[in-house]
């Protein structure tokens, strides 16, 4: 079963925000975030998919998620794709 790490982005009150997570189904998870059923910190905002990576196991995906959450420069570069 493939697992994915994804980076979402949004513009909110003049700021650019990013969110990193992992899932088995990226489109379903994005829909959950945008309908208020995702993580609490993503509620009330419209998110776009900025980046995703595929992994063979859940452990690999979770490890990469941990690293991406700490790679602020990488997420900032991805967030530049969001139009103001």
Secondary structure, DSSP 8 states (H G I E B T S, - for coil): --EEEEEEEEEETTEEEEEEEEES-HHHHHHHHHTT-S-GGGTTS--EEEEEEEESSHHHHHHHHHHHHH-HHHHHHHHTTS--
